[in-house]
Each structure stands twice: as C-alpha cells, then as structure tokens.
Amino acid sequence: MNKALYDFFTNDHRRIEAIFEEATRSGQQVDLEKYHEFRVGLLTHIKMEEKILFAAAQKANGGEPLPLQARLRLDHGALTSLMVCFPSPEVLKAITYILEQHDILEEEQGGMYEACAKLTQHETQQILENLQKVTLVPVHPFNEAAYVIDVAKRSMARAGFNFDEIMSL
C-alpha cells in the first residue's frame, strides 16, 4: 500500500481528535477557542478528502465513484451540519460517535484510504503537494436557532445515524 497518503490522512485524524479531546477535556465546559480550532480542522480535512483525494481516486477509476464514496459523503454532510450547532453535550456525543464509525471506514484494511492510495499510486507526490496548498475552511459563529439541531438530525439520518439512539448509548 502507498503509505504516504494513508499516513497523511490518518495522522490528520489523530491531530483533529487530539484538538477535540483538549476542547472537551473538562467535561463541564467546552473550551470554545480549542473547539473553533477543531471545527476548522475537521472541515478542512473533509475538504481535502472531497476535493483532492476522492476526486483523484474517482478520476483514476475511470470517473466512477469508489464504492464507499457516497457513504463517506453522507457522513461528511452529517458532521458538517453538526459543526453549525453549539457544542452541547448531545452534539459532542453525536460527533464522537460519527467520527468513530467514519474513521474506521477510511482507515481499516481495504478501506477508503487504501483504495484511494492504490488507484492514485502514480500521483502520490502531486496529491501531497495539492494537500499542502489547501486553505483552511472559514467557519461562522454557531447558529443557536432551535431548528438547527433538527437540520443536523436529518443530515445524520440521511447518513444512517439516529440521533436519539446515539444519545441512549
């Protein structure tokens, strides 16, 4: 397997997880400055996957999306919708659950990163260069309107996640 791309993305997963853990460490109150860093990091990571890695793999696959691509895109939509919400304990629990499931699909043997690396093995250096040029995703302040969590729940449902079931775990 082409370890360079796999390592790039899995290392970024660990970096983002560490920021999330630091932001939520107290358990009582979220460090909003660190959480902002997490939001930017996660959304930028999603941007790198969608705009560079998945696009390059799809192109190398004759223009056909990879089998996991649609599922991961739905997960990305669910996570993105949760980034709009204020980080309540429920929102944080949903994010944690989705990220755990999502990262497995990308990182496991035979997962998305391995599939992408195989398809793009002759483009690795160019892809890494493109990844280094990605700009950070700007984020807006939280939207604390009551409907926002409902939108997030619908995005989660489209991705196969049930917010209420996650809350009962």
TAZIWO-V834529 format. One record per residue. PHI is phi in degrees with one decimal (999 if undefined). PSI is psi as a letter, one per 20 degrees, with the letter a starting at -180 (999 if undefined). NEAR is the number of other C-alpha atoms within 10 Angstrom. Layout:
BEGIN
PHI/PSI/NEAR, PHI/PSI/NEAR
END
This chain:
BEGIN
999/q/14, -76.4/n/17, -73.5/h/14, -62.2/g/13, -71.3/g/23, -57.0/g/19, -63.4/g/13, -56.9/g/13, -75.0/h/19, -69.9/h/15, -62.9/h/12, -69.4/h/15, -56.8/g/17, -63.3/h/11, -63.3/g/15, -65.1/g/19, -60.2/g/17, -64.4/g/13, -64.6/g/19, -60.3/g/24, -61.0/g/17, -65.9/h/15, -67.1/h/20, -111.0/j/19, -57.2/g/12, -66.8/h/10, 79.3/h/10, -98.1/g/8, -140.7/p/12, -78.3/p/20, -75.7/o/16, -66.6/h/13, -68.2/g/9, -67.1/h/16, -64.7/h/19, -59.5/g/19, -61.2/h/15, -62.5/g/22, -57.2/g/22, -60.7/g/18, -63.0/g/22, -66.5/g/25, -66.5/h/19, -69.5/h/17, -60.4/g/21, -60.4/g/21, -58.8/g/19, -63.2/g/22, -66.2/g/19, -67.5/g/16, -84.6/h/14, -117.7/f/17, -66.6/g/25, -65.0/h/23, -64.2/g/19, -66.3/g/20, -67.6/h/25, -64.7/g/18, -60.9/g/15, -67.7/i/18, -95.6/k/14, 70.6/k/8, 87.5/i/11, -87.4/p/12, -62.8/q/15, -71.9/q/17, -53.6/h/11, -83.1/i/13, -59.3/g/18, -63.6/g/12, -63.1/g/16, -66.4/h/20, -64.6/h/16, -64.8/g/17, -60.0/g/24, -60.2/h/25, -63.2/g/18, -63.5/g/25, -64.0/g/26, -61.9/g/19, -65.7/h/19, -70.4/h/24, -69.5/i/26, -78.3/h/19, -77.5/q/21, -63.2/q/19, -76.6/m/20, -71.1/r/11, -55.3/h/15, -67.8/g/15, -63.1/g/20, -62.9/h/18, -65.1/g/16, -64.2/g/25, -60.2/g/19, -57.4/g/17, -62.5/g/16, -63.3/g/20, -60.3/g/17, -60.5/g/11, -67.8/g/11, -64.0/g/16, -62.3/h/16, -61.1/g/12, -61.7/h/17, -84.6/h/21, -93.7/h/17, -63.3/r/11, -59.0/p/12, 81.6/j/12, -80.1/a/15, -61.5/g/24, -64.3/g/28, -64.2/g/19, -61.7/g/20, -64.0/g/25, -62.2/g/22, -64.5/g/17, -67.4/h/18, -109.7/j/23, -56.3/h/17, -88.6/i/12, -117.9/j/13, -52.9/g/19, -62.3/g/13, -65.2/g/11, -63.3/g/18, -61.7/h/15, -63.8/g/10, -64.0/h/14, -63.8/h/19, -67.5/h/10, -90.5/i/10, -63.8/p/14, -87.6/q/10, -65.8/q/14, -80.5/p/15, -74.7/q/10, -121.7/q/13, -89.0/r/9, -58.7/q/10, -58.7/q/14, -101.6/o/13, -97.7/j/12, -64.7/q/10, -60.2/h/9, -71.9/i/11, -63.1/g/17, -66.5/h/20, -65.9/h/13, -62.2/g/16, -61.7/g/23, -62.5/h/21, -67.8/h/17, -63.7/g/22, -64.1/g/24, -62.3/g/15, -59.8/h/15, -87.6/i/20, 92.1/j/14, -108.8/p/18, -106.4/o/15, -54.3/g/20, -65.1/h/11, -65.1/g/9, -61.7/h/15, -65.9/h/13, -86.3/i/6, -75.7/999/7
END
